[in-house]
Amino acid sequence: MNDHTHTIPGRCTAQLRIASPLGPLLLARTRNGLAGAWFENQKHHPAPIAAPERDDDTLLCRAARELAAYFDGDEAGFDVPLDLHGTPFQRAVWSELLKLERGATCSYGDIARRLGRPTAGRAVGAAVGRNPVSIIVPCHRVVGSTGSLTGYAGGLERKTALLRIESARSGRGTTGTAQRLTH
């Protein structure tokens, strides 16, 4: 499957490595928005990005501040502009993820049904796994049909930790990013 996520490294104009409570994150941007947020050693981590490391890039610093606020319990959500690269189906799945409220979970099948493709649970799972913007596009909120924790490209320990962080303040806000899917 040509998922277009492999094109991200060549499109990036800047990158920034930040610390998080769950390990280092690499943030990468294009001229249009945040295109990537990957944990170190995450599955589907991109090839090396040739863009310069910029600790003064306004958009990357904004994303870093929003992530720090998220980990500190801020409920304001994310509003950094996104530039998500994937197939039309992947982008549709990621758009559905952006609609999930903090503290809420849904299944792959739920997303497939929302997309009008009730038998596409496995394809949804593949798209969720290729999400290039961890945490901000909340793929960690997708669970198995029985509520079981299933795969997470950043590792199940991180998925568990993210869900625990959010459940501590569930029902009080959403990510507020659904309208910002730009690509």
Kinemage of the C-alpha trace (Angstrom):
@kinemage 1
@onewidth
@group {chain A} dominant
@subgroup {mainchain}
@vectorlist {calphas} color= white
{ca met a 1} P 0.000 0.000 0.000
{ca asn a 2} L 1.303 3.419 -0.912
{ca asp a 3} L 0.494 5.301 2.261
{ca his a 4} L 2.261 8.594 1.508
{ca thr a 5} L 3.715 8.742 5.037
{ca his a 6} L 7.077 7.802 3.521
{ca thr a 7} L 7.103 11.228 1.809
{ca ile a 8} L 7.121 13.153 5.090
{ca pro a 9} L 10.916 13.336 5.563
{ca gly a 10} L 11.398 14.960 2.154
{ca arg a 11} L 8.690 17.550 2.783
{ca cys a 12} L 9.883 18.731 6.183
{ca thr a 13} L 11.362 22.173 6.615
{ca ala a 14} L 12.368 21.867 10.282
{ca gln a 15} L 12.486 19.374 13.128
{ca leu a 16} L 12.819 19.503 16.893
{ca arg a 17} L 13.550 16.824 19.461
{ca ile a 18} L 11.820 17.258 22.812
{ca ala a 19} L 11.645 15.378 26.075
{ca ser a 20} L 8.347 14.010 27.348
{ca pro a 21} L 7.388 11.951 30.396
{ca leu a 22} L 7.053 8.979 28.030
{ca gly a 23} L 10.383 9.407 26.280
{ca pro a 24} L 11.878 11.594 23.577
{ca leu a 25} L 9.651 12.857 20.771
{ca leu a 26} L 10.676 14.043 17.336
{ca leu a 27} L 8.508 16.846 15.961
{ca ala a 28} L 8.677 17.674 12.266
{ca arg a 29} L 6.947 20.324 10.223
{ca thr a 30} L 6.325 21.284 6.654
{ca arg a 31} L 5.640 24.809 5.515
{ca asn a 32} L 1.924 24.082 6.125
{ca gly a 33} L 1.930 22.617 9.626
{ca leu a 34} L 3.021 19.867 11.979
{ca ala a 35} L 3.525 16.708 9.920
{ca gly a 36} L 5.005 14.398 12.527
{ca ala a 37} L 5.354 13.639 16.218
{ca trp a 38} L 7.061 10.318 16.809
{ca phe a 39} L 8.340 8.665 19.942
{ca glu a 40} L 11.896 7.400 19.802
{ca asn a 41} L 11.902 3.800 18.483
{ca gln a 42} L 8.266 4.070 17.437
{ca lys a 43} L 7.051 1.729 14.711
{ca his a 44} L 6.856 3.506 11.363
{ca his a 45} L 9.283 6.170 12.538
{ca pro a 46} L 10.393 7.975 9.393
{ca ala a 47} L 13.725 7.757 7.704
{ca pro a 48} L 16.167 10.417 8.859
{ca ile a 49} L 14.826 13.881 8.165
{ca ala a 50} L 17.285 16.146 6.395
{ca ala a 51} L 15.561 19.327 7.585
{ca pro a 52} L 17.493 21.384 10.108
{ca glu a 53} L 16.923 21.039 13.841
{ca arg a 54} L 15.361 24.315 14.897
{ca asp a 55} L 14.734 25.101 18.545
{ca asp a 56} L 13.541 28.560 17.469
{ca asp a 57} L 10.873 27.429 14.982
{ca thr a 58} L 7.600 29.065 16.030
{ca leu a 59} L 5.314 26.201 15.020
{ca leu a 60} L 7.508 23.476 16.507
{ca cys a 61} L 7.880 25.423 19.749
{ca arg a 62} L 4.114 25.871 19.868
{ca ala a 63} L 3.616 22.124 19.410
{ca ala a 64} L 6.199 21.450 22.144
{ca arg a 65} L 4.397 23.849 24.531
{ca glu a 66} L 1.019 22.258 23.790
{ca leu a 67} L 2.427 18.781 24.410
{ca ala a 68} L 4.051 19.913 27.671
{ca ala a 69} L 0.732 21.443 28.751
{ca tyr a 70} L -1.059 18.192 27.861
{ca phe a 71} L 1.302 16.183 30.051
{ca asp a 72} L 0.883 18.777 32.842
{ca gly a 73} L -2.893 18.291 32.797
{ca asp a 74} L -3.931 21.350 30.789
{ca glu a 75} L -7.312 20.751 29.214
{ca ala a 76} L -7.111 23.461 26.568
{ca gly a 77} L -6.296 20.901 23.884
{ca phe a 78} L -4.211 21.182 20.771
{ca asp a 79} L -4.585 23.803 18.099
{ca val a 80} L -1.251 23.661 16.318
{ca pro a 81} L -1.919 23.473 12.544
{ca leu a 82} L -1.485 19.997 11.092
{ca asp a 83} L -0.251 18.871 7.681
{ca leu a 84} L -1.060 15.170 7.602
{ca his a 85} L 0.253 13.082 4.719
{ca gly a 86} L -1.454 9.809 3.920
{ca thr a 87} L -3.918 8.197 1.591
{ca pro a 88} L -7.447 9.593 1.456
{ca phe a 89} L -8.602 6.647 3.608
{ca gln a 90} L -5.853 7.215 6.197
{ca arg a 91} L -6.688 10.918 6.394
{ca ala a 92} L -10.379 10.056 6.849
{ca val a 93} L -9.467 7.731 9.740
{ca trp a 94} L -7.188 10.346 11.313
{ca ser a 95} L -9.964 12.924 10.982
{ca glu a 96} L -12.232 10.601 12.977
{ca leu a 97} L -9.526 10.222 15.625
{ca leu a 98} L -9.415 13.994 16.011
{ca lys a 99} L -13.094 13.928 16.986
{ca leu a 100} L -12.559 11.614 19.970
{ca glu a 101} L -12.900 13.295 23.343
{ca arg a 102} L -10.180 12.988 25.932
{ca gly a 103} L -10.758 10.057 28.207
{ca ala a 104} L -12.999 8.349 25.632
{ca thr a 105} L -12.090 5.289 23.618
{ca cys a 106} L -13.622 3.585 20.616
{ca ser a 107} L -12.923 0.478 18.603
{ca tyr a 108} L -11.515 0.084 15.124
{ca gly a 109} L -14.952 -1.189 14.097
{ca asp a 110} L -16.599 1.952 15.498
{ca ile a 111} L -14.405 4.099 13.269
{ca ala a 112} L -15.072 1.853 10.270
{ca arg a 113} L -18.827 2.260 10.820
{ca arg a 114} L -18.482 6.051 11.188
{ca leu a 115} L -16.733 6.072 7.817
{ca gly a 116} L -19.562 4.078 6.245
{ca arg a 117} L -17.278 1.044 5.772
{ca pro a 118} L -18.427 -1.355 8.511
{ca thr a 119} L -16.231 -4.243 7.333
{ca ala a 120} L -13.036 -2.167 7.167
{ca gly a 121} L -11.914 -2.663 10.776
{ca arg a 122} L -8.533 -4.091 9.761
{ca ala a 123} L -7.908 -1.287 7.269
{ca val a 124} L -8.786 1.209 10.009
{ca gly a 125} L -6.277 -0.545 12.269
{ca ala a 126} L -3.569 -0.209 9.631
{ca ala a 127} L -4.366 3.501 9.174
{ca val a 128} L -4.373 4.101 12.928
{ca gly a 129} L -0.976 2.411 13.164
{ca arg a 130} L 0.440 4.743 10.492
{ca asn a 131} L -0.695 7.924 12.236
{ca pro a 132} L 2.284 10.278 11.924
{ca val a 133} L 1.305 12.663 14.740
{ca ser a 134} L 1.251 10.788 18.042
{ca ile a 135} L -0.812 12.137 20.931
{ca ile a 136} L -2.189 15.140 19.010
{ca val a 137} L -3.987 12.801 16.589
{ca pro a 138} L -5.087 10.489 19.400
{ca cys a 139} L -4.627 7.009 17.977
{ca his a 140} L -4.003 5.805 21.536
{ca arg a 141} L -7.780 6.121 22.137
{ca val a 142} L -8.583 3.212 19.810
{ca val a 143} L -9.019 -0.165 21.482
{ca gly a 144} L -10.145 -3.627 20.485
{ca ser a 145} L -13.851 -4.445 20.127
{ca thr a 146} L -13.871 -5.928 23.637
{ca gly a 147} L -12.174 -2.870 25.107
{ca ser a 148} L -8.817 -4.624 25.218
{ca leu a 149} L -5.662 -2.647 24.620
{ca thr a 150} L -4.376 -3.565 21.213
{ca gly a 151} L -1.312 -2.437 19.322
{ca tyr a 152} L 0.140 1.032 19.506
{ca ala a 153} L 3.062 2.100 17.323
{ca gly a 154} L 4.632 3.840 20.317
{ca gly a 155} L 4.328 0.722 22.488
{ca leu a 156} L 1.525 -0.555 24.719
{ca glu a 157} L 3.186 0.903 27.829
{ca arg a 158} L 2.856 4.384 26.347
{ca lys a 159} L -0.715 3.738 25.217
{ca thr a 160} L -1.614 2.659 28.742
{ca ala a 161} L 0.088 5.734 30.203
{ca leu a 162} L -1.677 8.116 27.785
{ca leu a 163} L -5.071 6.596 28.550
{ca arg a 164} L -4.332 6.807 32.274
{ca ile a 165} L -3.359 10.496 31.951
{ca glu a 166} L -6.578 11.237 30.102
{ca ser a 167} L -8.881 9.170 32.297
{ca ala a 168} L -7.712 11.198 35.285
{ca arg a 169} L -9.429 14.199 33.722
{ca ser a 170} L -11.981 12.545 31.436
{ca gly a 171} L -15.114 14.256 30.325
{ca arg a 172} L -13.606 17.724 30.625
{ca gly a 173} L -12.712 18.818 27.129
{ca thr a 174} L -11.751 17.544 23.720
{ca thr a 175} L -8.746 17.816 21.518
{ca gly a 176} L -10.509 20.443 19.408
{ca thr a 177} L -8.477 19.669 16.306
{ca ala a 178} L -10.921 18.044 13.896
{ca gln a 179} L -11.250 21.109 11.722
{ca arg a 180} L -7.496 21.571 11.328
{ca leu a 181} L -6.736 18.623 9.061
{ca thr a 182} L -5.076 20.525 6.207
{ca his a 183} L -3.770 17.921 3.822
